[in-house]
């Protein structure tokens, strides 16, 4: 695949829960080696989109392609094997286990078990806080440190694409800055990141691209600076919907 081509492509994806359709033909082109932030009002389908990409929710129609390969309705395990890692909302750690054991459990899903010990050592060197508290219970970490633990655990799988949903929830402003700095560093080292974030302005400021979902449809896909400068975004987050384009 050419480096300029998107790593992830959603083509008119429909998905939902029971009889309720949430994604109504969602499209996306996620650029390789970039941070793309997905924004939109509550109920727009942002988290549903991530679950459909990662095989946690069936795609009813449309396609999900990763690296030029059709991965529609692949299982989470299959997606881990091809290089997709998903970090959902909230805290998803084993609080009574040590930091080290949390990381080791994350590596169980790695297809390359032979290189796991080296990657674990590299993770410890990269994240000083986790190294210092390797033998402490994960429950003793701050909220921000727990989120960093989740990110580090995902990195053990050497992902090409990291899906991360609302990483700043419940974090202090200082820890938000640290988590965002980690995401920028991952991007600079070649990891493609698709991000959902409640703090849309701050997330777009560290992003290369942005997309706006409304009612399960992609309304805007553009560079992050253009999204930030778009006057329609203010209308969206003040509670109004995006107006349909005028016909001329």
HUHU-V887748 format. One line per field, one symbol per residue. ss: DSSP state (a for helix, b for strand, c for the rest). phi: phi as a letter, one per 30 degrees, with the letter a starting at -180 (. if undefined). A space follows every 50 residues. Layout:
ss: ???
phi: ???
This chain:
ss: cccccbbbbbbbbbbbbccbbbbbbbbbbbbcccbbbbbccccccaaaaa aaacccccccbbbbbbccbbcccccaaaaaaacbbbbccccccccccbaa aaaaaaaaaccccccaaaaaaaaaaacaaaaaccccbaaaccaaaaaaaa aaaaacccccbbbbbcccccccaaaaaaaaaaaaaaaacccbbbbbccca aaaaacccbbbbbbccbbbbbbbaaaaaacaaaaaaaccccccccccc
phi: .ddddddbbcbhdcaabidcccccidbabcddibccccbldeidjddddd dddcidbdddajbccbiicdceiddedddedcjcbccddicbbcddcded dddddddedddcddcdddddddddddceddddcecdddddddeddddddd dddddedhddbccbchdceicdeddeddddddddddedcjddbcbcbddd dddddcccbbbccbhibdcbbaddeddddddddedddcjdcdddedcb
